[in-house]
Amino acid sequence: MNNSSNTSRRLVTGLGLIAALLLAVFAAPAPLWLGLIVLFVAGAAWEWARLLQFGPLLRHLFVGFSAILMTALAMSGLQQSALPYLAALALWLLLVPLWLMRAWPLPGRALGWLLGWLLLLPTGLALLYLREQGAALLLGAIAVSAVADSAAYFTGRAFGRHKLAPRISPGKTWEGAVGAAIAVVLSALAVGFHLDCHSLCLLQLIATSALLFVLSVEGDLFESWLKRQAGVKDSGTLLPGHGGVLDRVDSHLAVLPIAALLWLWLHG
C-alpha cells in the first residue's frame, strides 16, 4: 500500500475515532460510559495477551478477568483514589525507563498479567474520573497525546532525518519529537489565553502539558519496544491505518493516569 493511501486511511479512521469519542464523552450516560471503558480495557487486554503470546485459554482468561476487575474497581469508586494513579506514576517514572535502558525482553506470564493490569486498569479508572470532573478536562488530557502523536507523525514525515531511538522504534525522529513538543506548547498557550490565565497559571499549564508530553513519548516508545520484542508491526488490526487499540492509546496509557493524579492533588 502506498504512503498516500495509508495516510488517507489513517485520517479517515482518526476522524471516525474523534467523532465517536466526542459523542460518547458528551452524550453517554454514566452506566454506558462505564460499559465503554470496560469494552476498551477488554479489547486492549486481548491485544496485550497477543503481544505476550499467550495461548487461547490464557488470552481469554486474561481478557475476562481484566473486564471483571475494571468493573469491580469502578463500582468500588477507586477512580476517586490516588492509589491506582500512584502505581501508574511509579511504573512510568521508575520501571519503564529502566526497562527501556536495560532492553529487557517481554515479561513472562505472571509478570505479564500484572504489568498488563498496571497499564490498563489505572487508565480505565482515569477515563472515568476525568470525565466525572468534566468533559473538557478529559478531552484536554486526551488532546495532549493526540496533538503530540499527530504533530510527530506529520513533522517526522516531512522533516525527519535523525532517529530518536533507532533500537526501539526506527521510524521515530528527533524532528518529529520537536515538532510534537512545539505543537503541545502552542496548544497549551492557546488554552491558557482562552481561559484568560495569569502568568503563573500559564506557566503551570505549560509545565503540566510538557510533563504529559514527555510521558506520551515514553508510552509510545514502551509499546514500540514490546512490539519489537514480539516481532509484530502492530498490536492488532482493528483500526485501519492505526493498527490496534494499543497502537492508538499507547501514549494515553502513560498520560491519563498521571493527569488524573495531578488533578486530584490540585483539586482533591
Summary of the structure (lengths in Angstrom):
residues: 268
radius of gyration: 17.9
end to end distance: 49.4
largest distance: 55.8
contacts: 871
relative contact order: 0.14
helix: 81%
strand: 4%
